[in-house]
Amino acid sequence: MSHAYFPETAPEATTLDSMMQKRKIVKGSESSRCVIKIRDDDDETRKIDIPGSYYTHMQRFVWRERAICAVLTNSEELEVGEELQDTLKKVLWYMGGIFEHICVESRKAVAREQQWRSEVFDKYLKIEYHVMRHEPWLVRQFRRNNDMNLDRSKVTELDWKAYDEKLGNVWSGSRMRFAMSERSEKDMVFLRTLHECMKEYYNPIIQEDTDFGYTFKEHLQSSDEDEDGALDVV
């Protein structure tokens, strides 16, 4: 499946339109359950159930999707550069693939146990926390230049408050309590601030990854070599 990898190119217009029309609503709490309702582009509604420990993480995740969609929708008025537009489209496509993998895990796990862990989401979150960005070249760079092992860190032991502070309250979504209202999506003053955050966050941008063979599947899966304590070779 093409969305199982961080895309090398931006999605086609029809694929992008379909992604941008989807709406997700996150309900629940950390102490109980997290339920995500998804309204697809055909107005059909579905939902998935994941453990409450993912509640705030999923709020952040959905906030970022909506923030990217809002900036792309207003890209002409905001004068978003072509390179940044392409990057945002790739990230949105990538996140869509992550979410669909979580949906598959949820369907398999809910009937089996209540406090299951999403392997895909956990590894997404580890990269988000440590690397901050998910482009394969940046993950490679992190692995090659840091002694810590991404796969061995634990999502539940990471300082997510410090993470939010590092991102700032606009880009992290904490200022808006991770909720993007329809009014906010049309507020050009707010969107210009968000656009500036994205320009800073997604800098630098590379147009072509000459070593693109290192893909989503590789940087999201635990390597047998890591379990044995060997060095990453990517």
Buried (B, 14 or more C-beta within 10 A) or exposed (E): EEBBBBBEEBBEEEBBEBBBEBBBEBEBEEEEBBBBEBBEEEEEEEBBBBBBBBBBBBBBBBBBBBBBBBBBBBBEEBEBEEBBBBBBBBBBBBBBBBBBBBBEBBEEBBEEEEEBBBBBBBBBBBBBBBBEBBBBBBBBEBBEEEEEBBBEBEBEEBEBEEBBEEBBEBBBBBEBEBEBEEEBBEBEEBBBBBBEBBBEBBEEEEEEBEEBEBBBEBBBEEBEEBEEEEEBEB
